[in-house]
Amino acid sequence: MWDVLPWAWGSGLGSQLHDAFTTRLTSGPARLGVLEVWRGNGRALDSHAHRGWRRDDRTRPGPDGSPYVGMTRAADSTTGRGDSSSSRTTAG
């Protein structure tokens, strides 16, 4: 699980974690990245959407009655390539 705590927002740490994850995703056998973002964290939702992640139908209970929502991204998002193999992390 990877989280960027509020004191580190704006430091570039989230971008570094994202880049490391997508590098691993594109260099491994997985063709689809899967993550969860707390719906109450609009900053993270916007950041992931800007980087090519798309919401899917998955949810699970989260804090304060606001669920975690699932997001996916094809390993090669420029071609939309992807299959049922996946790599997972949780962001929030």
Secondary structure, 3 states (H helix, E strand, C coil): CCCCCHHHCCCCHHHHHHHHHHHHHHHCCCCEEEEEEECCCHHHHHHHHHCCCEEEEEEECCHHHCCEEEEEEECECCCCECCCCEEEEECC
